[in-house]
Amino acid sequence: MKSSRRTFLKAGTAAAALSAAPLSAQPLLRSPASALMPKSGKRRVVIAGGGWGGLTTARHLRAQAPDLEVVLLERNPVFWSCPLSNKWLIDVVDTQFLVHSYMAPAKRYGYTFVQTEISDIDRSARRVHTAQGYIDYDWLVVSTGIRYAFESWFGNDRKAIDYTRETYPTAYIPSAEHAVVKQKIHNFKGGTFVMTLPPPPHRCPPSPYERACLMAWHFKTNKIPAKIIILDPKPMVAPITAGYNEAFRELYPDIITHVPKALIKEVDPFNKVVKTAAGDFKFDDALLMSPHQAGDLVWKAGLIGKTPDGKPTGWAGVDPFFYNTKDDPQVFVIGDSLGAVSPHFGHYPKAGHVANKQGRAVAQYIAQQAKDRQPKHVMIDNLCYMLVNNTPREAISVQFDYGIGEDGHLWQKQIDDGQRRPELWEEDLKWVDHMFGDFLAS
């Protein structure tokens, strides 16, 4: 696509765009009048979204509450794991390591899987509308991940949004974007490769710092004259500050440049320029990672939280301990869409490990509600491994522990392990094998 047009958005307009509902979250046409599934004699749990959180909830609900009917709705035909996907980009793991059947775990654990697009959620009628018809629920679990908030850069300019999404994809959402990003990396012949990092909170994994390291390893190994510029809105690399900085400095000093405090001011995808508070950067190719927000269905369901002055936070507003809504305790949001849970640290990490733990917890909460019992809070944790070198394969890691303080709020303890070593890569493989074994049919 050729264009001489300069398309960008000033910072002030960007802030206004972020406070408004996304275009893609506006109501769509309702589904056909027929029911996707008729009512049965059992009370029904509908799970919207089949990522790490949705699959975990479905699997453990069947164990915790065998008298409930569990239906998982997901638009994709197969499960694709964003955790570990950075390794796939440079062929450390193969496609079959990340891609799994939805039908196999549904059959093994006894829930119903339906591949369909969800068009709307009507909480007043307790009904989910899909491309194949509507389905009623007694409990609803929304686990739909994130959306790209390109409006923060381009306002309502669909031409710029579509061009950026197609030309500079980021593969933060399971889709064909992963194949495009992989081709982009392997076909790059040299020059400046810019990565704009989304401001926190954002989905991770895939870790953008890990991705930069693995791209740099690929360029270095294949003698491609490339420079990677990481435009980071944060004041420093975080988490695992020391580990990543050492990897940048010791492994890829001539390839990676990390630019802190690089808040986006303007993005011109047509002329390949990004203007930031830390300077202007031209590029030959890029991964233009926009800000993230809760997935579209969270907006459609009216589950977005509000700031003290009444503006949308961009993330689901639910109970920080039980993940359900204040006005309807049988509606839950888990995973990356979740809003802030504590005044001390804000958001849980938006990671697969967290979604898995929240899914297990919500399965218990629904099972207890179904028995008319007051749910007991389940504490979660988080653990992430990042590969920073491929010869030898060396990883670093970060762990988050949580508890409840005397003030009644959650506290977070972060434990960085920035000493890269092969043992952490082996631990990563054991971790993912354990996690996949928890919600997939091995």
C-alpha positions as CSV (number, residue, x, y, z in Angstrom):
1,M,0.0,0.0,0.0
2,K,1.4,3.4,-1.0
3,S,0.5,6.6,0.7
4,S,2.0,10.0,1.1
5,R,-0.5,10.8,3.8
6,R,0.8,11.6,7.2
7,T,-1.5,10.0,9.8
8,F,-1.0,10.5,13.5
9,L,-2.7,11.5,16.7
10,K,-1.6,14.1,19.2
11,A,-1.2,13.0,22.8
12,G,-4.2,15.0,24.0
13,T,-6.5,13.4,21.5
14,A,-5.1,10.0,22.4
15,A,-6.0,10.4,26.0
16,A,-9.6,11.3,25.0
17,A,-9.8,8.3,22.7
18,L,-8.7,5.9,25.5
19,S,-11.6,7.1,27.7
20,A,-14.2,6.2,25.2
21,A,-15.6,2.8,24.3
22,P,-13.7,1.2,21.3
23,L,-15.4,1.2,17.9
24,S,-15.2,-2.6,17.8
25,A,-17.1,-2.8,21.1
26,Q,-20.2,-1.1,19.7
27,P,-23.3,-3.4,19.7
28,L,-23.5,-5.7,16.7
29,L,-26.6,-7.3,15.1
30,R,-28.1,-9.8,17.4
31,S,-27.8,-13.5,16.6
32,P,-30.5,-15.6,15.0
33,A,-33.7,-15.9,17.0
34,S,-33.2,-19.7,17.4
35,A,-31.4,-21.1,20.5
36,L,-27.9,-22.4,20.1
37,M,-28.7,-24.9,22.8
38,P,-32.0,-25.6,24.4
39,K,-32.4,-25.4,28.1
40,S,-31.7,-28.6,29.9
41,G,-32.6,-29.8,33.3
42,K,-29.3,-28.7,34.7
43,R,-28.1,-25.2,35.6
44,R,-25.7,-23.9,33.1
45,V,-22.3,-22.1,33.1
46,V,-21.4,-20.4,29.9
47,I,-17.7,-19.6,29.5
48,A,-16.9,-16.9,26.9
49,G,-13.4,-17.4,25.6
50,G,-11.2,-20.5,25.4
51,G,-7.7,-19.2,26.4
52,W,-5.8,-20.3,29.4
53,G,-8.4,-19.0,31.8
54,G,-11.5,-20.3,30.0
55,L,-10.1,-23.8,29.4
56,T,-9.0,-24.0,33.0
57,T,-12.4,-22.9,34.3
58,A,-14.3,-25.5,32.1
59,R,-12.0,-28.4,33.2
60,H,-12.2,-27.7,36.9
61,L,-15.9,-26.9,37.0
62,R,-16.6,-30.4,35.8
63,A,-14.6,-31.7,38.7
64,Q,-15.9,-29.2,41.3
65,A,-19.5,-29.1,40.2
66,P,-20.4,-32.2,38.2
67,D,-24.2,-31.4,38.5
68,L,-23.7,-28.2,36.4
69,E,-23.8,-28.0,32.6
70,V,-20.6,-26.3,31.3
71,V,-20.5,-24.8,27.8
72,L,-17.3,-23.2,26.4
73,L,-17.7,-20.7,23.5
74,E,-14.6,-19.8,21.4
75,R,-14.3,-18.3,17.9
76,N,-11.0,-20.0,17.0
77,P,-11.0,-23.6,15.8
78,V,-7.9,-24.6,17.8
79,F,-6.2,-23.4,20.9
80,W,-3.0,-21.3,20.3
81,S,-0.8,-20.5,23.3
82,C,0.6,-17.0,23.5
83,P,2.9,-18.1,26.3
84,L,5.9,-19.8,24.6
85,S,5.0,-18.2,21.3
86,N,8.2,-16.0,21.2
87,K,10.2,-19.2,21.1
88,W,8.1,-20.4,18.1
89,L,9.1,-17.2,16.2
90,I,12.7,-18.4,16.0
91,D,11.9,-22.1,15.8
92,V,12.9,-23.1,19.3
93,V,9.6,-24.9,19.6
94,D,7.4,-26.2,16.8
95,T,3.8,-25.3,16.0
96,Q,2.4,-28.5,17.5
97,F,3.9,-27.5,20.8
98,L,1.6,-24.5,21.0
99,V,-1.5,-25.6,19.0
100,H,-4.0,-28.0,20.6
101,S,-7.5,-29.3,20.0
102,Y,-10.5,-27.9,21.8
103,M,-12.5,-31.0,21.2
104,A,-10.1,-33.3,23.0
105,P,-10.2,-31.7,26.5
106,A,-14.0,-31.1,26.1
107,K,-14.5,-34.8,25.5
108,R,-12.0,-35.8,28.2
109,Y,-13.5,-33.6,31.0
110,G,-17.1,-33.7,30.0
111,Y,-18.0,-30.1,29.0
112,T,-19.4,-28.8,25.7
113,F,-17.3,-26.9,23.3
114,V,-18.9,-24.7,20.6
115,Q,-16.8,-22.9,18.0
116,T,-18.7,-19.7,17.3
117,E,-18.4,-15.9,17.2
118,I,-20.0,-14.2,20.2
119,S,-21.8,-11.0,19.0
120,D,-23.3,-9.7,22.3
121,I,-23.9,-10.4,25.9
122,D,-27.3,-9.5,27.4
123,R,-26.9,-9.6,31.1
124,S,-30.4,-8.5,31.9
125,A,-31.8,-11.5,30.0
126,R,-28.8,-13.8,31.1
127,R,-28.2,-14.6,27.5
128,V,-25.2,-14.8,25.2
129,H,-25.8,-14.1,21.5
130,T,-23.6,-15.9,18.9
131,A,-23.4,-16.3,15.2
132,Q,-25.2,-19.6,15.6
133,G,-27.9,-18.6,17.9
134,Y,-28.4,-17.5,21.5
135,I,-27.6,-19.5,24.7
136,D,-29.0,-18.8,28.2
137,Y,-26.9,-19.1,31.3
138,D,-27.1,-19.2,35.1
139,W,-23.5,-18.3,35.5
140,L,-21.3,-16.5,33.1
141,V,-17.5,-16.4,32.9
142,V,-15.9,-13.9,30.6
143,S,-12.3,-14.8,29.7
144,T,-11.8,-13.0,26.4
145,G,-8.3,-11.5,26.8
146,I,-7.4,-8.1,25.4
147,R,-8.1,-5.8,22.4
148,Y,-5.7,-3.5,20.7
149,A,-6.6,0.1,21.5
150,F,-5.4,1.7,18.2
151,E,-7.9,4.5,18.8
152,S,-5.4,5.9,21.3
153,W,-3.1,6.6,18.3
154,F,-5.4,7.2,15.4
155,G,-8.8,8.1,16.8
156,N,-11.5,7.0,14.3
157,D,-9.2,6.7,11.3
158,R,-9.9,3.2,10.2
159,K,-7.5,3.4,7.3
160,A,-4.6,4.0,9.6
161,I,-5.8,1.4,12.1
162,D,-6.3,-1.3,9.5
163,Y,-3.0,-0.5,7.8
164,T,-1.0,-0.7,11.0
165,R,-2.7,-3.9,12.1
166,E,-2.0,-5.5,8.7
167,T,1.5,-4.2,8.1
168,Y,3.0,-4.0,11.6
169,P,1.2,-6.8,13.6
170,T,2.3,-7.7,17.1
171,A,0.8,-11.2,17.7
172,Y,-0.5,-10.5,21.2
173,I,-3.8,-12.2,20.3
174,P,-4.0,-15.8,19.0
175,S,-4.6,-15.3,15.3
176,A,-2.8,-15.4,11.9
177,E,-0.7,-12.5,13.2
178,H,1.8,-14.9,14.6
179,A,2.6,-16.3,11.1
180,V,3.0,-12.8,9.7
181,V,5.3,-11.7,12.6
182,K,7.4,-14.9,12.1
183,Q,7.7,-14.2,8.3
184,K,8.6,-10.6,9.0
185,I,11.5,-11.6,11.3
186,H,12.8,-14.3,9.0
187,N,12.5,-12.2,5.9
188,F,14.2,-9.1,7.4
189,K,17.4,-8.2,5.4
190,G,18.7,-5.5,7.6
191,G,18.1,-2.0,8.8
192,T,16.2,-0.5,11.8
193,F,13.5,-2.5,13.4
194,V,11.4,-0.6,15.9
195,M,9.3,-2.1,18.7
196,T,6.8,0.2,20.5
197,L,6.0,-1.3,23.9
198,P,2.4,-0.9,25.2
199,P,2.2,1.1,28.4
200,P,1.3,-0.9,31.5
201,P,-0.9,-2.7,32.2
202,H,-0.5,-4.9,29.1
203,R,-0.6,-8.6,28.2
204,C,2.6,-10.5,29.0
205,P,3.4,-13.1,27.8
206,P,4.5,-12.8,25.1
207,S,7.1,-10.6,26.8
208,P,8.3,-7.8,24.5
209,Y,11.8,-7.8,26.0
210,E,12.1,-11.6,25.5
211,R,10.9,-11.1,21.9
212,A,13.6,-8.4,21.3
213,C,16.3,-10.8,22.7
214,L,15.2,-13.7,20.5
215,M,14.9,-11.5,17.4
216,A,18.4,-10.1,18.2
217,W,19.7,-13.7,18.5
218,H,18.3,-14.6,15.1
219,F,19.8,-11.5,13.5
220,K,23.1,-12.0,15.2
221,T,23.3,-15.7,14.3
222,N,22.3,-15.2,10.7
223,K,24.6,-12.1,10.3
224,I,21.8,-9.8,9.4
225,P,22.8,-6.1,9.8
226,A,19.9,-5.2,12.0
227,K,19.3,-2.7,14.8
228,I,16.4,-3.2,17.2
229,I,15.1,-0.1,19.0
230,I,12.8,-0.7,21.9
231,L,10.6,2.3,22.6
232,D,9.6,1.8,26.2
233,P,7.1,4.1,27.9
234,K,8.4,3.0,31.3
235,P,11.3,4.7,33.0
236,M,13.3,1.5,33.0
237,V,13.1,-2.2,31.9
238,A,10.8,-4.0,34.3
239,P,10.3,-6.7,35.5
240,I,13.7,-8.5,35.8
241,T,15.5,-5.2,35.3
242,A,19.0,-6.4,35.9
243,G,18.6,-9.7,33.9
244,Y,17.3,-8.0,30.8
245,N,19.8,-5.1,30.9
246,E,22.7,-7.6,31.2
247,A,21.3,-9.6,28.3
248,F,21.0,-6.4,26.2
249,R,24.5,-5.3,27.2
250,E,26.4,-8.6,27.1
251,L,24.7,-10.6,24.3
252,Y,23.3,-8.0,21.9
253,P,25.2,-4.7,22.5
254,D,25.4,-3.9,18.8
255,I,21.8,-4.8,18.0
256,I,19.4,-3.8,20.8
257,T,18.9,-0.2,22.0
258,H,16.5,0.3,24.8
259,V,14.9,3.8,25.0
260,P,13.1,4.5,28.3
261,K,10.4,7.2,28.8
262,A,9.5,6.9,25.2
263,L,5.9,7.9,25.5
264,I,4.2,7.9,22.1
265,K,3.3,11.3,20.7
266,E,2.6,10.5,17.1
267,V,2.6,7.3,14.9
268,D,2.9,7.6,11.2
269,P,2.8,4.0,9.8
270,F,2.7,5.2,6.2
271,N,5.9,7.2,6.4
272,K,7.5,4.8,9.0
273,V,8.0,7.3,11.7
274,V,7.3,7.2,15.5
275,K,7.5,10.4,17.5
276,T,8.0,10.0,21.3
277,A,8.9,12.0,24.3
278,A,12.4,10.6,23.9
279,G,12.8,11.6,20.3
280,D,11.7,10.7,16.8
281,F,12.5,7.3,15.3
282,K,12.4,6.2,11.7
283,F,12.2,2.5,10.9
284,D,12.5,0.0,8.0
285,D,10.2,-2.4,9.8
286,A,8.4,-2.5,13.1
287,L,6.1,-4.2,15.6
288,L,3.8,-1.4,16.5
289,M,2.3,-2.5,19.8
290,S,-0.6,-0.2,20.7
291,P,-2.0,0.2,24.2
292,H,-4.1,-2.7,25.4
293,Q,-7.6,-2.8,26.9
294,A,-10.0,-5.4,28.0
295,G,-11.5,-7.6,25.2
296,D,-14.5,-6.3,23.3
297,L,-17.0,-8.6,25.0
298,V,-16.2,-7.0,28.4
299,W,-17.3,-3.7,26.9
300,K,-20.4,-5.2,25.3
301,A,-21.4,-6.8,28.6
302,G,-21.1,-3.4,30.4
303,L,-18.4,-4.8,32.7
304,I,-15.8,-2.0,32.3
305,G,-14.8,-0.3,35.5
306,K,-15.0,3.4,36.2
307,T,-12.5,5.9,37.5
308,P,-13.5,8.1,40.5
309,D,-14.6,10.8,38.0
310,G,-16.7,8.3,36.1
311,K,-14.5,7.6,33.1
312,P,-13.9,4.0,31.7
313,T,-10.8,2.4,33.1
314,G,-10.5,0.2,30.0
315,W,-10.5,-2.9,32.2
316,A,-13.1,-5.0,33.9
317,G,-14.4,-3.7,37.2
318,V,-15.0,-6.7,39.4
319,D,-14.4,-7.8,43.0
320,P,-10.6,-8.1,43.5
321,F,-10.9,-11.3,45.5
322,F,-13.7,-13.2,43.7
323,Y,-13.6,-11.7,40.2
324,N,-17.4,-11.3,40.0
325,T,-19.5,-8.1,39.5
326,K,-21.0,-6.2,42.3
327,D,-24.5,-6.1,40.7
328,D,-24.5,-9.8,39.6
329,P,-22.3,-12.2,41.7
330,Q,-22.9,-15.0,39.1
331,V,-21.0,-13.1,36.4
332,F,-17.2,-13.4,36.5
333,V,-14.3,-11.9,34.5
334,I,-10.9,-13.6,34.6
335,G,-7.6,-13.4,32.9
336,D,-6.1,-10.4,31.0
337,S,-9.3,-8.3,31.0
338,L,-9.3,-8.0,34.7
339,G,-9.0,-4.5,36.2
340,A,-6.9,-3.3,39.1
341,V,-7.2,-5.4,42.2
342,S,-5.1,-3.5,44.8
343,P,-4.2,0.2,45.5
344,H,-0.7,-1.1,46.4
345,F,0.3,-2.6,43.0
346,G,-2.7,-2.2,40.7
347,H,-3.2,-5.1,38.3
348,Y,-2.2,-8.7,38.5
349,P,0.3,-9.6,35.7
350,K,-1.6,-10.3,32.6
351,A,-0.1,-13.7,32.1
352,G,-1.3,-17.3,31.3
353,H,-0.3,-18.5,34.8
354,V,-2.5,-15.9,36.4
355,A,-5.4,-16.8,34.1
356,N,-5.0,-20.5,35.0
357,K,-5.0,-19.8,38.7
358,Q,-8.0,-17.5,38.4
359,G,-9.9,-20.1,36.4
360,R,-9.3,-22.7,39.1
361,A,-10.5,-20.3,41.7
362,V,-13.6,-19.3,39.9
363,A,-14.5,-23.0,39.4
364,Q,-14.5,-23.3,43.1
365,Y,-16.5,-20.1,43.6
366,I,-19.2,-21.2,41.2
367,A,-19.3,-24.7,42.8
368,Q,-19.8,-23.2,46.2
369,Q,-22.4,-20.8,45.0
370,A,-24.3,-23.7,43.4
371,K,-24.5,-25.3,46.8
372,D,-25.7,-22.0,48.4
373,R,-22.4,-21.6,50.3
374,Q,-20.4,-18.5,50.8
375,P,-17.3,-18.8,48.6
376,K,-13.9,-18.9,50.3
377,H,-11.2,-16.7,48.8
378,V,-8.4,-18.6,46.9
379,M,-5.0,-16.9,46.8
380,I,-3.2,-17.1,43.5
381,D,0.4,-16.6,42.4
382,N,2.3,-16.0,39.1
383,L,5.5,-17.4,37.6
384,C,7.0,-16.5,34.2
385,Y,10.1,-17.7,32.4
386,M,11.8,-15.8,29.5
387,L,14.4,-17.1,27.1
388,V,17.0,-14.5,26.3
389,N,19.7,-16.6,24.5
390,N,19.4,-19.6,22.2
391,T,23.0,-20.7,22.0
392,P,23.1,-21.8,24.7
393,R,19.5,-21.7,25.7
394,E,19.4,-19.5,28.8
395,A,16.4,-18.1,30.5
396,I,15.5,-15.7,33.3
397,S,12.4,-15.7,35.4
398,V,10.1,-13.7,37.7
399,Q,7.8,-14.9,40.5
400,F,4.9,-13.0,42.2
401,D,3.5,-14.0,45.5
402,Y,0.3,-12.5,47.0
403,G,-1.3,-12.0,50.4
404,I,-3.8,-9.9,52.2
405,G,-2.5,-7.1,54.5
406,E,-3.8,-5.7,57.7
407,D,-5.6,-3.0,55.6
408,G,-7.6,-5.6,53.9
409,H,-5.9,-5.1,50.5
410,L,-3.8,-7.5,48.5
411,W,0.0,-7.1,48.6
412,Q,2.5,-8.3,46.0
413,K,6.0,-9.6,46.4
414,Q,8.1,-9.8,43.3
415,I,11.1,-12.1,43.1
416,D,13.3,-11.5,40.0
417,D,15.8,-14.2,38.9
418,G,17.9,-12.4,36.4
419,Q,20.9,-14.8,36.3
420,R,20.4,-16.3,32.9
421,R,21.2,-20.1,32.8
422,P,20.1,-23.3,31.0
423,E,18.5,-24.6,34.2
424,L,15.7,-22.0,34.0
425,W,15.0,-23.0,30.4
426,E,14.5,-26.6,31.6
427,E,12.3,-25.3,34.4
428,D,10.3,-23.4,31.7
429,L,9.6,-26.6,29.8
430,K,8.5,-28.4,32.9
431,W,6.3,-25.5,33.9
432,V,4.5,-25.4,30.6
433,D,4.1,-29.2,30.5
434,H,2.5,-29.0,34.0
435,M,0.2,-26.1,33.0
436,F,-0.9,-27.7,29.7
437,G,-1.6,-30.9,31.6
438,D,-3.9,-29.0,33.9
439,F,-6.4,-27.9,31.2
440,L,-5.6,-29.7,28.0
441,A,-6.0,-33.4,27.1
442,S,-2.4,-34.7,27.1
